[in-house]
Amino acid sequence: MTAEIHQLHGENPPSLDPMMALVAADMNEVNSVILDRMQSEVPLIPELAGHLIAGGGKRMRPMLTLACGKLLDYPGRRHCKLAAAVEFIHTATLLHDDVVDGSGLRRGRKTANVIWGNSASVLVGDFLFARAFEVMVEDGSLKVLKILSHASAVIAEGEVNQLSAQRRIETSEDQYLAIINAKTAELFAAACKIAAVVAERDEATEAALDTYGRNLGIAFQLVDDAIDYVSDAETMGKGVGDDFRDGKVTLPVILAYARGTAEEREFWKLAITGHRTSDEDLTHATSLLHKHGTITDTLTRARHYGQRAVDAIGGFRASQAKSALTEAVAFAVARAY
């Protein structure tokens, strides 16, 4: 194989459209599986699950499973059901996250916990996890089951680690990266890697797709954490400054705290511990992030991880799938611009 160098920018704004077009037929099958498996004789379950699943998400993680299958010229259909399992895992974690965070908006709509309450959201999240594991068992591959079950455990660990770090301004950059690697990048990596398993490719191919997905996931989360301070609710689909008010110590804050004056560091201590969370405080926090260039530096870091993702699939032959996967990385990074 001859490696090609792909850049993360081009003349036109990057888009998920090429990947969506590439996997459109397969996504129809995935959506049918999702619709079928979220049904229950208990009416609240499909009602609540459907609210989130139909909420306008891009289905990026299952699309990655399908696109990686295309990259490997996989001719079968197993990856469609497994992509649905990936989406169920993701949806379950969103339901649980919104309860933990007390979120009111998700993709611009009221969250399930606001409409139906925390108890129902947690229990329906559990239902979706169970459905995901049913689908994995039906697939019959112990290796796939191991990858996705391990990912589910790591995601939970990442969320607990994030909870432990909440309102702790002394959170280190290493701990922050460990959190986002677990809570976000792990499922991106697993979604890509299982395509190599069902296509019966070697471990080097599995590792390449794992590396692609993991670095894409880290870049994706870095951008999310940057735009929490500089975007708007309509663009983000959630409240602006939610991380700030929740006391989440993300990379822009870690860098600003490290670079700040004694007075600025005192402000961050008060803000992260919940004593300075007004709109004026958010405006001041954002001005400090800009003053020390931490939003720019976070996005630069995101581009770095994005390039690592692109490099990970450099050894695969040129194809529509490879181009779509490359552009998906550029899209993930460009959401901030």
N, C-alpha and C positions, 0 to 999 in steps of 0.2 A: 504494500500500500504506500502511496505517496501522499504525504501530508500537504494540505493546502492552508495558506494563511487567510483567514477571514476577518475583516474588520467589523467593528460594531456600529459603523455608521455608513450612510450612503446618501444619495441625493434626495430620496423621498423618506418621509417619516416612517419608521418601522411599524409593522402591524402584525397582528396574529392572523390576519386574513389568509395568508398562504398556508398556514398550518390548519386552519379551520376548513379550507377548501380541500386540502389533502386528505383529511380524515372524515369528511362530511358523511359519507355513506356509513362508515363504521360508527360514527357518533349517533346516528339514528338507531342503530342496534343497541348501543350503550344506554341511550335514553329510554329505550323500551324496557331494558333490564331494570333500570332504576325505577321506572314507573311501576313495573310489575312487583318488584321486591319491597317497595315501601308500602304496599297495601297491607291492610290488617282489618280484622273484624272489629277492632276498637277504633271508632271513627276519628278520634283525636289524633291518632298516630299519623295517618296519611295527610290529615289536614295540616298539622304542624310541620311535618317533614316537607310537605309540598310547598308550604309558604317559603321555606328557605331554599329548597332545590330550584323552585321556579323564580327565584328572586333576581335573576339577571346575571348570575356568575358566569365567567367565561369558560368554566370546566377545563381549566388549563392542565390540571394534573392528569385526568383521564386522557386528554388530548395528547399529552406527552407519551403515555403508554402506547397509544395508537400510532403516533408519528414515529416512535422508535421501532415499532413493528414494521412500518413502511421502510425505514432506513435499512432494516435487515432483510427486506424482501420476504417477510414472513407471510405465507399464504393461508394460514389457518384462521380460526375465529375465536380461539380461547382468550386472546387478549381483550376482546370486547367485554366479556363478563368480568374479567379481572379489572378492567378500567372502571367498570361500575363499582366494584368493591373499593377501589381507590377513592372514588368520589364519595362513597358512603363513609369511609373513614374520615375524609376531610370534612364532610358535612357534620358528622358527629362531634368532631373537635370544635367546629364553629359554634354549635349549640352550647357545648360546655363552656367554651371561652366567653361567650356573651354573658353567661350566668356569672362566671368568676369576675369578669370585668364590670358587670353591671351596665353593659352597653345598651343604648336605646336605639341605635341605628345600625343597620347592616345593609350595604349596597343601596343606601338611600331609602330603605323601608324600615318600619318598626321591627325590632327584633322579636323573635318568638317568645323570649322570656318576658318582654313587656306585654305582649298580647295574651299569652296563656299562663305565664308565671314560671318561676324558676324550677319548680318540681317537675312540671310537665316537660320542660325543655331538657332537663338532665335525663329523664327517663326515656324520652324519644331518642336522644343521642345514644343512650345505651342500646336501644332497639336497632338503630342503624349500624352500630358497631357489630352487633350480633348478626345482622343480615350480611355484612361484609364478610364475616368469617364463614357463614354458610356458603357463600359463593366461592370462597377460597377452597373449602373442603370439597365442594362439588368438582372443582377443577382437577383435584387429585394430585397436584404436585406438592410434595413436602418442601421442596426448595422455595417455591413461591409462597407457601404458607409461612415458612421460616422468615422470609424477607419482610412480608407485610405484617406479620405478628410482631416481629422485632421492631419494625418502624412504629407500630402503634404504641409499644412500650416506651420507646425513646421519645416520642411526641409527648406522652404523659409526663415523663421525667423532665422534659424541657419546660413544660408548663409549670410543674412544681418548682423547678429551679427559678423560673421567672417570678413566681409568687414569693419565693424566699428572698429574691433580690429587690422586690418592690419596696419603694420608699427608702432604699439604702444607697445614698449618694456615693458610698465608697465602692460600689460595684465596679469590678475591673473590666477592662476591655476583653480580656481572655474569657471571663465568665459570661459577658454579653455575647461573644461569638459562640460560646458553647451553647447558650440558650437558643440563639436563632438557628444554629446548626441542627439542634434537636427538634425544636417546635415547628420549624418551617422546612428546612432543607432536607430533612430525613425522608419526608414523604415524596418530595420531588425526586430524590435519588431512587427510592424504592419503585416509584411509578415508572421510571425509565429502565431500571435494571430488570424488572420482571419480563420486559419485552424480550430481552436477550435469553432469559430462561425458557420461555415458551418457544422461542425460535431455535432452541438447542444450540446456541453458540457457546464459544469457549469462555473461560473465566476472564481472559483479557478483554473480551467484548463486554462482558458484564461490568467489569471495572471501569471501562471507558464510559459507559452509559451512566453508571453510578456517579462518576466524577462530573459528568456533564450536568446531571440533575441536581447534584448537591451544590455545585457552584452557582447554578442558575437560581436555586432556592435562596442561597445566601444573598446574592445580588438583589433578588426580589424583595427580601425583607429589609435590607439596608435602605433601599429606595422608599419602602413603606415608612420606615422610621424617620427618614428625612422629610418626606412630604407631609407627615403629621403636623409639622410646624409651618409649612409654607404653602399648602394647597387650600382648598375650600371644601365644604361639606358636600356640595353637589358633585365635585370631581371625585372625591374620595369615597362617597357613599357612607361616611360615618362622621361623627362630630370632629371638628378641627380641634387639635390640642388635647385629644382624649388621653394620649400617653402622658402628657404633662400633668393633667389633673389626676390621673390614676397613679402618679408617682413611679412611672416606668423609667428606668435609667437606660436610655438607648445611646447609641454611639455619638450622635451630635451633642448630647448632654455630657457624656463622659469626657469628650474632648474639650468642651467649653469649660467644664469644671477644672480640668487639668491646666488649662491655659489662663484661667481667670485670675483677677486680683483677689485679695483677701475679702473685700466687700462683695465681689461677685460670687465667690465661693460660699459666702454666708447666705446670699440670696438663694443659691441652688439648694443648700441644705434645708432652708425653710420651705422652698417650693416643693421639693421632692417628698418631704415629710408631711405635706398637706397643709402648710400654714400660709402659703402664698400662691393661691390658685385662681385669682380673679382674672377677668379678661385683660385688665391692665397688666397683671403679672405675666400672663401669657405673652402679651405684646413685648414686655421687657425681656422675657426669656428668649423670644425670637430675635430681638435686637442683639442680644449677647451671642447667640449662635452665629448671626451674620458678622458681627464684629470680629469674632475669632475664626471665621471661615469654616465652621464645622459642618454646615450643610454641604458646602462644596466639597469638603474633604470626604464626607460620608458617601457622596455620589461618585467621587473619584474611586473610592474603595469598591463601590458597587460595580463600576466599569471594569475594575481589575478582576473581580470574581467572574464577571460576565465574560471577559476575554478568556479566562481559564476554562469556562464551560465550553466556549467555542473551540478552544484548542483541544479539548478532550475528544471531540469527534472529528478532528482534523484528518485522522487516518482513514476515514471511510471514503468510499468513492463519491464523486460528485453526483448529486441526484436532487430531485425535487424535495425529497424528505430532508436531506441534509441542509438545503437552503432554507427550508421552512423552520427547522430547528435552530439554525443560526439566527434567523430573523426574530424568532421568539425571544431569544436572549436580548437582542437589541431593543425589542419592544418593552421588555421588563425594565430595562434601564431607562429608556426614554420616557417612561410615564411621568418622570419628574420634570419634564421640560414642556 
